[in-house]
Amino acid sequence: MEREGTAVPGNGDAPGGFAEDIVVVHESGGTVHFLLIAYPPGASGSAAGYVFRRPAGRDGPAENILATNDTLRELWCSPAGRVWTASSTGLVWTSAPVSWPGAVAPDLEFDTPEGGVTWHHTALPVQEHNGARPNPTAIWGTSDDDVHIATFGGVLYHFDGRRWTQFDSGTGRPVGVIRGRAADDVYAAGYGSTLLHFDGATWTPVADPDGPGTNDVLSGIAFGETGEVYVCGRSRGGRVLCGSAAQGFSVLGRYGVPVTGIARTGGRLFLTAGRSGVLEVAPGGAATLRDDIVAWSLAEGEGRIHVTETPGEAAYSEYCLADDRWHRRFY
């Protein structure tokens, strides 16, 4: 299932002087996987995608396990260590042993330069309510047989190991983040203060404590150690909500910055906020940890967090909780 000819970036030599960004980082089972995109300056919508991996907490060259001209945008790793990634064309890729058709689109190119990983890909079914091609915006699951994908059009897809089903949120607006703690306890959030909960059978709306907000964007989800759920937002004062679908949510705090990501690890709560950098939420408010990077997404690791930066070099920043040190990781 691979075709030759896909250019592989490396050490700044992306073909034609292409711009490069690392857009997603995910740590699981002692390994960090990250998604790099390469594109002509000013044309990120047509970016090619590259998946890399390296041992967690380590520097040095990372293995390039997938290179494709498909416009990869999202990445998640299952507890078994299988990689799932999706593109704005509506394709889903995985290294899991799925039984998907092996047909390759005529203009699709991909290679597996390192690591010996076997990939499978398939097109998500069209959206049932309007026949449109879906544009994936987030992936999460509990296993390779329980995978959720959110989309730009507000439709949520689920793969049970055999087939895809879909749920139309009815908002018609992007659902940009999806995360859970179990197969029957999954949250999704996005534009228009959209907040949804999946109980294993049905998605239901969850009330926003500030009421509906058509211009609001809920941008991140994290989980506490005692059952609490944290949801962050870019507007309405740069707020963080805390609660659950069963008990409802309240506003934990408003921090005066556009919060783009949230993570909780080691009993600490972290935020990313674009040009305002990286913050940590404490009982007295939010303290700035770094203000010298444009911080975008945030991912938990084992005793660390990973921060993607945009725009900038093809690198991500890693903060180690044990020694309070930052590391810049290139590919």
N, C-alpha and C positions, 0 to 999 in steps of 0.2 A: 504494500500500500504506500509506496513512496515514489516520487518522481524526482529526477535530478534537475539541477538548475537553479535552486533557490539560493540566493546569496546569503552567506553567514557573516554577521558583523564580528568585529573583534579588534580590541585595542584602538578604537576610533577609526577603523578603516571600513566603515559601512559604505556600500557602493555609492559612488557619485556624490560623496560628501553628505550623505543623509544625516538628518538629526536623529538622535536616539534618546529614549526615555524608558526607565523602569517604572511600570505603572501598577503592578501588583506584586506583593511579597507574601508568601505563606509558609509558616514553619509547622512541621508535623513529624513526629517520630525521629527527631534528631537531624532532620534534613530541611534545608530551606530551598524552596522552589520560587523562582521569580519570572515574571513576564516582561520582556523587553520589546518595544516596538521601534521600528526604523522607518523613516519617511522623508520625502523631500521637504525641505523647510517650507512651512506654511501649508502643508498638505497632509496633516496628521490623519485625516479621514481615510486615507488610502494606505495607512501604515501596514507593513508586513510584521508578522509576529514571531518571536523566538522565546522558547522556554528553556531556562537554565536551572541547574541545581548544584548545591554544595553543602557540605556538613555545616550544621548550625554553629554559630559562633566562630567560624573560621574565615580566613581571608584566602587570597590566592585565586587562580583561574577557576571559574565554574564550568561544569559540563554543559554543553549545548545539546539538549536532548530532543528538540524539535525546532525546525526552521521552516517557515511557510510564507507564501505570499497572501495567505488569508489574513483578514484584519482582526487578529485576536485581541480581546479586550479584558477578559475576566479569567481568573484561575482559582482553583480550589483543589486541595488534596484530601482524599478519603483517609480514614484511620488505617487502612491497609497500605497506605503509601502510594495509591494510584492517583494520577493527575487528571483533572478535568479542566478544560479550558473552552472558551466559546468566543465567537467572532460576531462582528456587527452584521455579517451576511446571514446569520441565523444558523451557522454550523456549530456543532458541539464535538469536541475532540476528547478522547480519553485513552489512557494506557491500561484501563481495566479490561479484563477479558470478556467484552460484550459481544453479542452476536448481531452486529449491525451489518447492513449490506456493504460490500467492498467496492462499489462503484466510485470512481473519481471524476469530478467535474472536469470538462476539457481544459479550463484555464487555471485549474488548481495545481500548484506545485508545492511539494514539501520534501524534506529530507530529515534524517536522524543522524547528524554528524557524529555524536558521541553517546555513549551510555548503552547502546543496544536496546533501546526502548521500542516496543511495537505499539503503534498508534492506530486507533479506529476513529472514524468520524461519521457523522450523520447530520442531515438537516432537520431542525425542529419542524414539527407539523405547522402549517399555516394557522393563523389565529381564526378560531371557529366563528367569531362574531362578525368578522369583516373580510376574511380571506387574505389578510396582509401577512407578509413575511415578518417573523418576529426578530427583534434586535435585542439579544441578551445583555443584561446589565449587572447580574450578580449570580453566583453559584454557591450552594451550600448543601450538605447532606449529612446523614449519619453513617452511610456506607455506600458502596458502589451500586447497591440495589435500592437506594433511597436518596435520590438527588433532586433538589429543587433548583429551578432557574427562574429568575425574575427578568422582566423585559421592559424596554423603553415604552411600550404601549400599555403597560399595566397588567398584562397577562402573566400568570404564574404557571409554570410547567412543572410536572413531577414525573420522574422516571423510577419505575419499581423493579427494574432489572429485566423487564420484558417489553413494556410499552410506555408511551408518553400519554399523560392526561393533562388537561389544562383548565385553569380557572380564570375567568375574567373579573378583575377587581371592580370594573365599572367606572374607574376614574379616567381611563384614557390617557393617563399621565405616567411618567416613568416611576417604576419601583426600583430604586437604586441599590438597596441593600437587603440581604436575607441571611438570617442566622438563627440557630436554635441550640437547645441543650439536649433534645431528645426527639425521636420521630413524632411524638405527639405534643411537642412544645416548640413551635417554630414561629419566628417573627419576621415580618417584612415591612419595610418603610420606604417612603419616597416623597415625591412632590405633592403639593396640596395638603400637607400634614397627614398624608396617608400612613396609617399604622394598622397592620393586619396580624392576626394570630391564627395558626393552624394547629388543630387539636388531634391530628392524625387522620381526620376524615374531611373536615370542612375548614375553609378560611372564613374568618369573621372580622369585621372592623372593630378596632379598639378606639375609644374616645380620646381625643386630645384634650388635656386639661385646660388649654387656652381656647378651646373651641376650634372649629374649622378655619383653616388659613390657606386660601387659594394660592398665595405666593410663597408659602412656607416650604422648606425642604428639610425633611428628616433624613440624616445622612449617615448614621452609624448606630450599631447595636452592640452591646456588651453585656456580660452576665456576671453577677456577684456570687459570692461563695455561699450565701444563705437563701438563694432563690430570687433575689431581686434582679430586675432587668433595667439596663440603662439605655436610653435612646437620646442621641444628640441631634441638634438642628443648626442650620446656618443662619436662620433669621430669628425674629422675636427675641432679640437680645442675646443671641448666641447661647441657647439654653440646653440644659441636660434634664431629661425626664427620668424619673425612677418609679418603679412599680411592677405590675404584672397584668396580664390579661384578666386574671381572676379578681384581682383587688383594685384595678384601675391604676392610673398614673398621676403623679403630681410633679411639679417643677422642683427639681433639686437645686438648681441655681441658674442664673443668667450671667454670662461672663464677658459680654460686650465684644465678642469676636465671632466671625463666621465659622462655627465648628464643623469641620469636614469629616472627622473620624474620631472614634473612641475605642479604648481598649482597657481591660482590667486584668492585671496579673500581679501576683505577689501581694495581694491586698491593696494595690494602688490603682487609681483611676487616672488615665492619661487622655489628652485631647490633642488633635491636630487642628490648626486654624489658619491655613494658608500663609500669608505674609506675617502673621502674628506668631508663627512657629509652633512649638510644642509646649503644652501646659500640663500641669498636674493639679487635679482637684483635691483640695484639702478642706477640713471643716470650716476654715476661715475664708475660703474663696479659692481662686485658682492662681497658682504660681507659675511663672514662665521658666521652663527648663532650657529652651533654646529659642532665640529670636533671629538667628543668622541664616536660617534656611526657609524656603517656601514649602511648608509641610502640607502634604495632601492626605494620603491614606495611612492607616495605622493598623498594625496586626500584632497580636500577642505571640510570644514565643515562650520557651521554657526559661524563666528568669530574665527575659529581655523583651523589648518591643522593637518592631521594625517600622521605619517611617519612609514612605516614598516622597520624592521631592519633584515639584514641577513649577515652572520649567527649569531645566538645569542639565547637569551631566547625567550620563547613564549610570546612576549610583543610587543607593539607598543608605539611610543612616540607621544604626543599631545602637540601642541604649541598654547597657548591662546593669541590672538592678543591684547586683552583688557588690560591684566596685564603683558604681556611679560614674561610669565612663562611657563615652560615645565613640563609635567606630564607623568609619565611612567604608562601605562595601561596594566595590566596582565588580564588573563581570570579567 
